[in-house]
Amino acid sequence: MPDHALIAKPWSELSVEELYAFVKLRTDVFLVEQKVDEAELDWRDAEPTTLHYWIERDGVTAAYLRVLEDAEPEHADARRLIGRVVVHPDHRGVGLALALLERVVADWGREALLLHSQSYIAPLYARAGFEAFGGEYLEAGIPHISMYRAGRAD
């Protein structure tokens, strides 16, 4: 994957073009492809503690995720929530989602992390050190499993 750039920025540093590119990717995949009927824009993007991570490849936003901070952990001590993980259909299967996760773990790995995985993709998150907990549930009409990664002590 030498032909990509991995970028991380808070809301305050995003350009209009960057914001448009990842919102379009999320909309194309979640609303159009997966037919998710829940609001895609929830204003959590604009929270000052939210960080946006994405990969630009071949001139497009090829993959994206965001890291939110929750004052009240949903599970154990995980105050950081990874969400909106998405890869452009033309760029799937080449390791972009894992590259994003590895960067997040490098940046935030001292803290516990939580995510809500679509069930079929849970093995990808397991490769990044996440462990499933609880039972499967529906989120936006799609089977999900919650996953947790303990913070490292180094």
N, C-alpha and C positions, 0 to 999 in steps of 0.2 A: 504493500500500500504506500509506496513512496510518493504517489501523486495526490496527496491530500494534505489539508491543513486542519488541525484540531484547534478550535477557538473556544475560550471561556470568557464570558462577560456578565456583569450585572445589568439590570434593566437600564440604569442611568448611562451606560456606555454604549448601548445598542444604537446603531443607525436605523433609519426607517427601512432601508433596503434589507438589512439583516433581520429585523423583526418580521417584515413581510415574508421573507424567504422561509423562515421556520414556521410561521403561522400557516402559510400556504401548504407546506409539507404536512404539518399536523392535520390540517383540514382535509387535504387530499386523501390521506391514509385513514384517519379515524372516522371522519364523517362520510366520505364518498366510498372508499374501499370497504371499510368495516361496518359501515352504516350505524355508527354510534349515534344515539339520539340525545345525548347529554350535551350541555353547553361546553364548547371547546375553550372559549375565552372566559376565564374565571377570576381575573385580576390578580391571581397569585403570581403571575408572570412579573408583575410590576412591584412586588414587595421588595424592599431594599435588601433583604437577605437572600433572595432567590438568585441563583446563578444559572445561566444558560450555557450549555455546552453543545457545540455542533461541529460537524466535519464538512468542509467544502471539498468537493472532488469533481473533477471534470467541469468546473464552472458552475456547479449547482450545490445547494445545501443537500447533502446526501444522507445525513443522519443527525439526530438531535435528541437531547434529553435536558431536563431541568432538575435542579436540586433545591428543594424547599426546606425551610426551617420551621419546625413546629415547636412552640413553647411547651405544649403538653404532649409528651411522647405517646404515640398510638400503641406502641409495644415496647416493653422493657425500657431501655434508655435511649432509644433511637429518635433523636430530635431532627435528623436529616432524612428527608423523604425524596427518593429518586422517582421521577414521574415523566410522563409523556415521551417515553422512549420510542423512537420511530426511525425507520430507515426507508429511504426512497425505494420503490420497487425495482428500479434499474440498478440499484447498488446493493441489493441484498446478497447474503451468502459470501461476502468477502471480509468479514470480521470488523465492520465499522461499529456495530453496537458494542462489541466486546472492547474495542479500542476506547470508546467513550467511557464505558464502565471502569476500565483500568485507569483512566485519567482521573475519574471521580474518586476511586479508591486511593490513588496516589495523593490527591488533594485532601480528602476527608477521611481517610482510613483510620485515623486515630479515634474517630467518633463512630458510634454505632450507626448503621444505615438501614433504612427500611425501603421496600418497594412493593407494589402490587403488580405481580406478573400475570400476563395472560398465560394460562396454564400450559399451552403448547410450547412456550418459549422459556419456561422455568429452567431447563437444563443449561441454557446460556448463562443465566444469572448464577447458577451453581458453580460454573467455571470461574466466576469472579469472586467466589467465596460466600455467596448467599445461601442460606438454608431455609427451606419452607417450614412454615408453622401454621397450625390451624387447618381447617378443612377448605375445600374448594367452595367458591361462592361466585355469584354473578355480579359483575360490575359493568354497567352500561350494556347489559345483555350478553356479555362475553364471560366465559369461565375464567376465573382468576384464582391465584393463590398468593398469600402474603409471604414475603421473604425477608429475612433479617441477616445482617452481617455485623458481628461484634466488632467493636473498635479494637485496634491493635495497640499493644502496650509499649511499643518501642519508643 
